[in-house]
Amino acid sequence: MVPVKSTVAATERFAEVYVDYELASPPPHPGSGWTRFVRISDTHSRLFPVPDGDVLLHAGDLSSWGHPSQVDLTLKWLQKLGHPAKIVIGGNHDLCLDAKLGQGNQVLSLEDSSLEAIRKKLKSKELFKANVHYLQHESVTITTSEGKTWSIFGSPSAPQYARGAFQYGSEDEARTIYQQIPLGIDILLTHTPPHFILDKTRRGKNAGCPYLAARMQDLEQCRLHVFGHIHEAWGADITDEGVRRVSVNAAVDYRGSRAIIVDLRNDTK
């Protein structure tokens, strides 16, 4: 098992990140004073092995083609996982979750009742009892068994690309969306990467959002940013100087990639 390298001495590190480990024997939890975050994204109706942890973060694209039954399959899988907190956002593939796309027959040739049912489930007592929290341009605060509180904001949005959900096509739209992120947030989930951070496509294009990247400069307390969308850019990066932050492209649906483990110190400033 190989952690992502950091230039800071082990005794001073605020995070340990694991991208390469044996699924049957993941690295042990670091113990008291730490919170283990397990990150996935772009599961596209497929089920993957997921190691245990304190918090599971899913950064969108729950479904293959946005059908309610595909989203429901993923939600049922998440309900069964044993993480004490599971935080989920949508993505551009999750067409049925975006109410702005219009009536059902304009999106997926479905009855409106089918779309309404899956959207209601996202905020249902059933999911709440299973510790699943769906975020759509909103925040949630969780408290671990050690009493550590983390504030988390989630946004499913991404730049316009073909037909898709939660997409924006202008600078004004993008800035309006990302200005909703509270300055004091600890953890951020977005579907799109920020520009130039784990966002390079197969063709060598940096496809992340520049307006999200600009907003990230304001979020000095954000210690963990999780996203996906660009499958081939799966991986993690640690910034030790200036703003201390772990950035993770958690897209697991790509050539042997897996859930990425991030252990954060509870006393990180």
RODO-2510 file (C-alpha; in nm, 4 decimals, decimal comma):
residues 269
     n   res          X          Y          Z
     1     m     0,0000     0,0000     0,0000
     2     v     0,1425     0,3320    -0,1113
     3     p     0,0473     0,6717     0,0334
     4     v     0,0579     0,9863    -0,1768
     5     k     0,3902     1,1544    -0,1079
     6     s     0,4120     1,4679     0,1035
     7     t     0,7078     1,6972     0,1619
     8     v     0,6108     1,7496     0,5273
     9     a     0,7549     1,5358     0,8081
    10     a     0,5224     1,2595     0,9266
    11     t     0,4767     1,4186     1,2700
    12     e     0,3538     1,7420     1,1090
    13     r     0,1293     1,6018     0,8392
    14     f    -0,2363     1,6973     0,8365
    15     a    -0,3309     1,4126     0,6012
    16     e    -0,2380     1,0673     0,4781
    17     v    -0,3693     0,9656     0,1359
    18     y    -0,3811     0,6147    -0,0098
    19     v    -0,4483     0,5485    -0,3775
    20     d    -0,2675     0,2148    -0,4192
    21     y    -0,3490    -0,0575    -0,1677
    22     e    -0,4791    -0,4118    -0,1541
    23     l    -0,8573    -0,4048    -0,1526
    24     a    -0,8633    -0,7115     0,0720
    25     s    -0,6350    -0,5444     0,3277
    26     p    -0,6577    -0,1637     0,3197
    27     p    -0,4304     0,0430     0,5446
    28     p    -0,5366     0,0393     0,9101
    29     h    -0,7305     0,3330     1,0506
    30     p    -0,4789     0,5746     1,2101
    31     g    -0,6784     0,5776     1,5335
    32     s    -0,7708     0,8490     1,7783
    33     g    -0,7366     1,2066     1,6555
    34     w    -0,8026     1,1227     1,2909
    35     t    -1,1049     1,0917     1,0606
    36     r    -1,0974     0,8470     0,7710
    37     f    -1,2709     0,9634     0,4519
    38     v    -1,3335     0,7132     0,1735
    39     r    -1,3970     0,8792    -0,1632
    40     i    -1,5664     0,7489    -0,4764
    41     s    -1,7248     0,9062    -0,7824
    42     d    -1,8603     0,8146    -1,1265
    43     t    -1,9803     0,4697    -1,0267
    44     h    -2,2372     0,4776    -1,3118
    45     s    -2,4739     0,2141    -1,1701
    46     r    -2,1865    -0,0235    -1,0962
    47     l    -2,0999    -0,1541    -0,7498
    48     f    -1,7399    -0,1396    -0,6301
    49     p    -1,5463    -0,2697    -0,3301
    50     v    -1,5297     0,0088    -0,0736
    51     p    -1,3098     0,0003     0,2373
    52     d    -1,4496     0,0921     0,5765
    53     g    -1,4103     0,4426     0,7118
    54     d    -1,5731     0,7153     0,9167
    55     v    -1,7196     0,9062     0,6204
    56     l    -1,7969     0,7976     0,2638
    57     l    -1,8043     1,0722    -0,0005
    58     h    -1,9578     1,0126    -0,3465
    59     a    -1,8927     1,2942    -0,5949
    60     g    -2,1662     1,2215    -0,8470
    61     d    -2,2663     1,0256    -1,1573
    62     l    -2,4588     0,7698    -0,9577
    63     s    -2,6142     0,6350    -1,2787
    64     s    -2,5152     0,5324    -1,6300
    65     w    -2,7804     0,7199    -1,8272
    66     g    -2,9875     0,9008    -1,5666
    67     h    -3,2769     0,6568    -1,5302
    68     p    -3,4465     0,6512    -1,1846
    69     s    -3,3958     0,2753    -1,1527
    70     q    -3,0212     0,3222    -1,2049
    71     v    -2,9993     0,5886    -0,9354
    72     d    -3,2091     0,3724    -0,7055
    73     l    -2,9709     0,0790    -0,7545
    74     t    -2,6810     0,2944    -0,6358
    75     l    -2,8771     0,4349    -0,3423
    76     k    -2,9693     0,0846    -0,2233
    77     w    -2,6021    -0,0127    -0,2412
    78     l    -2,4991     0,2957    -0,0432
    79     q    -2,7649     0,2240     0,2190
    80     k    -2,6056    -0,1133     0,2896
    81     l    -2,2537     0,0226     0,3391
    82     g    -2,1511     0,0549     0,7025
    83     h    -1,9911     0,4004     0,7073
    84     p    -2,1415     0,6152     0,9879
    85     a    -2,1921     0,9020     0,7416
    86     k    -2,2367     0,8861     0,3641
    87     i    -2,2488     1,2111     0,1664
    88     v    -2,3671     1,2050    -0,1958
    89     i    -2,4105     1,4495    -0,4836
    90     g    -2,5366     1,4085    -0,8397
    91     g    -2,3486     1,4530    -1,1656
    92     n    -2,4057     1,5243    -1,5336
    93     h    -2,5208     1,1659    -1,6019
    94     d    -2,7927     1,1835    -1,3353
    95     l    -3,0567     1,3318    -1,5639
    96     c    -3,3539     1,2261    -1,3557
    97     l    -3,2330     1,4312    -1,0585
    98     d    -3,2211     1,7669    -1,2374
    99     a    -3,5654     1,9259    -1,2175
   100     k    -3,4561     2,2057    -1,4533
   101     l    -3,4443     1,9653    -1,7474
   102     g    -3,8212     1,9814    -1,7746
   103     q    -4,1006     1,7285    -1,7935
   104     g    -4,0210     1,3584    -1,7916
   105     n    -4,1021     1,3003    -2,1588
   106     q    -3,8480     1,5676    -2,2504
   107     v    -3,5674     1,3944    -2,0647
   108     l    -3,6032     1,0186    -2,0398
   109     s    -3,9491     0,9437    -2,1818
   110     l    -4,0751     0,8774    -1,8296
   111     e    -4,3833     0,9737    -1,6375
   112     d    -4,3345     1,2715    -1,4092
   113     s    -4,4347     1,0537    -1,1128
   114     s    -4,1280     0,8358    -1,1672
   115     l    -3,8971     1,1359    -1,1593
   116     e    -4,0726     1,2826    -0,8568
   117     a    -4,0404     0,9550    -0,6661
   118     i    -3,6629     0,9262    -0,7035
   119     r    -3,6126     1,2935    -0,6132
   120     k    -3,8221     1,2493    -0,3003
   121     k    -3,6244     0,9416    -0,2025
   122     l    -3,3043     1,1465    -0,1952
   123     k    -3,4426     1,3407     0,1014
   124     s    -3,6374     1,0544     0,2576
   125     k    -3,6310     0,9218     0,6140
   126     e    -3,5265     0,5892     0,4621
   127     l    -3,1954     0,7331     0,3450
   128     f    -3,1514     0,9467     0,6553
   129     k    -3,1812     0,6375     0,8765
   130     a    -2,9111     0,4739     0,6631
   131     n    -2,6863     0,7800     0,7193
   132     v    -2,7061     0,8826     0,3525
   133     h    -2,7177     1,2594     0,2936
   134     y    -2,7800     1,3943    -0,0578
   135     l    -2,6539     1,7479    -0,1204
   136     q    -2,7554     1,9776    -0,4062
   137     h    -2,5963     2,3202    -0,3612
   138     e    -2,6240     2,2853     0,0157
   139     s    -2,4322     2,1951     0,3311
   140     v    -2,4465     1,9341     0,6011
   141     t    -2,2572     1,9086     0,9289
   142     i    -2,1531     1,5697     1,0602
   143     t    -1,9998     1,4700     1,3930
   144     t    -1,7757     1,1650     1,4254
   145     s    -1,7742     0,9181     1,7139
   146     e    -1,4844     1,1173     1,8625
   147     g    -1,6894     1,4362     1,8611
   148     k    -1,5103     1,5994     1,5675
   149     t    -1,7448     1,8136     1,3587
   150     w    -1,6939     1,8565     0,9824
   151     s    -1,8899     2,0932     0,7578
   152     i    -1,9468     1,9650     0,4047
   153     f    -2,0879     2,1398     0,0975
   154     g    -2,1959     1,9592    -0,2196
   155     s    -2,2648     2,0793    -0,5742
   156     p    -2,3483     1,8540    -0,8725
   157     s    -2,2718     2,1177    -1,1356
   158     a    -2,0278     2,1008    -1,4259
   159     p    -1,9527     2,3002    -1,7424
   160     q    -2,1791     2,2372    -2,0417
   161     y    -2,0813     1,9270    -2,2388
   162     a    -2,3331     1,7569    -2,4695
   163     r    -2,6629     1,6642    -2,3034
   164     g    -2,6398     1,6363    -1,9284
   165     a    -2,7742     1,7324    -1,5902
   166     f    -2,6732     2,0232    -1,3667
   167     q    -2,4693     2,1951    -1,6379
   168     y    -2,3941     2,5636    -1,6847
   169     g    -2,3006     2,7414    -2,0035
   170     s    -2,1906     3,0872    -1,8959
   171     e    -1,9487     3,2594    -1,6628
   172     d    -2,2351     3,4267    -1,4770
   173     e    -2,4028     3,0914    -1,4101
   174     a    -2,0790     2,9375    -1,2888
   175     r    -1,9932     3,2250    -1,0575
   176     t    -2,3461     3,2271    -0,9125
   177     i    -2,3255     2,8547    -0,8398
   178     y    -1,9849     2,8605    -0,6742
   179     q    -2,0484     3,1742    -0,4722
   180     q    -2,2938     2,9580    -0,2775
   181     i    -2,0037     2,7661    -0,1226
   182     p    -1,9572     2,8950     0,2345
   183     l    -1,6123     3,0378     0,3075
   184     g    -1,5803     2,8355     0,6280
   185     i    -1,6444     2,4945     0,4731
   186     d    -1,4141     2,2066     0,5742
   187     i    -1,4903     1,9653     0,2916
   188     l    -1,6184     2,0296    -0,0587
   189     l    -1,7796     1,7883    -0,3038
   190     t    -1,8203     1,8994    -0,6641
   191     h    -1,8729     1,6863    -0,9707
   192     t    -1,6367     1,8844    -1,1884
   193     p    -1,2686     1,9338    -1,1042
   194     p    -1,1275     2,2843    -1,0815
   195     h    -0,9143     2,3895    -1,3765
   196     f    -0,5611     2,2422    -1,3780
   197     i    -0,6174     2,0077    -1,0815
   198     l    -0,6545     1,6398    -1,1767
   199     d    -0,8579     1,7416    -1,4815
   200     k    -0,6543     1,6318    -1,7854
   201     t    -0,8427     1,4304    -2,0491
   202     r    -0,7017     1,1562    -2,2727
   203     r    -0,6443     1,4210    -2,5374
   204     g    -0,4370     1,6317    -2,3029
   205     k    -0,6988     1,8996    -2,2409
   206     n    -0,7460     2,0470    -1,8942
   207     a    -1,1246     2,0244    -1,8727
   208     g    -1,1839     2,1502    -1,5194
   209     c    -1,3753     2,4659    -1,4384
   210     p    -1,1752     2,7907    -1,4107
   211     y    -1,4514     2,9602    -1,2097
   212     l    -1,4455     2,6818    -0,9511
   213     a    -1,0660     2,7118    -0,9425
   214     a    -1,0996     3,0843    -0,8698
   215     r    -1,3489     3,0162    -0,5894
   216     m    -1,1149     2,7579    -0,4364
   217     q    -0,8652     3,0370    -0,3702
   218     d    -1,1191     3,1929    -0,1319
   219     l    -1,1838     2,8703     0,0599
   220     e    -0,8881     2,8849     0,2950
   221     q    -1,0420     2,6471     0,5493
   222     c    -1,1289     2,3760     0,2976
   223     r    -0,9041     2,0790     0,3781
   224     l    -1,0492     1,8254     0,1365
   225     h    -1,1940     1,8737    -0,2128
   226     v    -1,3451     1,5670    -0,3782
   227     f    -1,4644     1,5537    -0,7399
   228     g    -1,4722     1,3217    -1,0417
   229     h    -1,6127     1,3674    -1,3948
   230     i    -1,2797     1,3281    -1,5802
   231     h    -1,2321     0,9544    -1,5284
   232     e    -0,8790     0,9286    -1,6646
   233     a    -0,7550     1,1961    -1,4205
   234     w    -0,8267     0,9728    -1,1167
   235     g    -0,5813     1,0355    -0,8351
   236     a    -0,4945     1,2656    -0,5470
   237     d    -0,2770     1,5670    -0,4736
   238     i    -0,1652     1,7163    -0,1407
   239     t    -0,0878     2,0845    -0,0959
   240     d     0,1266     2,1416     0,2145
   241     e     0,2255     2,5050     0,1637
   242     g    -0,0135     2,7967     0,1956
   243     v    -0,3636     2,6524     0,2091
   244     r    -0,3281     2,2929     0,3293
   245     r    -0,5605     2,0809     0,1192
   246     v    -0,6073     1,7367    -0,0296
   247     s    -0,7614     1,7331    -0,3787
   248     v    -0,9053     1,4032    -0,5025
   249     n    -1,0403     1,2944    -0,8379
   250     a    -1,2324     0,9923    -0,7119
   251     a    -1,3709     0,8553    -1,0431
   252     v    -1,3558     0,4800    -0,9854
   253     d    -1,4998     0,3720    -1,3216
   254     y    -1,1649     0,3735    -1,5029
   255     r    -0,8985     0,1053    -1,5609
   256     g    -0,8450    -0,0451    -1,2203
   257     s    -0,8959     0,2713    -1,0185
   258     r    -1,0433     0,2298    -0,6707
   259     a    -1,1807     0,4199    -0,3757
   260     i    -0,9220     0,6666    -0,2459
   261     i    -0,8625     0,6834     0,1285
   262     v    -0,7864     1,0140     0,2989
   263     d    -0,7077     1,0298     0,6705
   264     l    -0,7341     1,3854     0,8097
   265     r    -0,6095     1,4970     1,1476
   266     n    -0,8961     1,6272     1,3578
   267     d    -0,6905     1,9213     1,4826
   268     t    -0,5882     2,0428     1,1355
   269     k    -0,5863     2,4202     1,1038
***
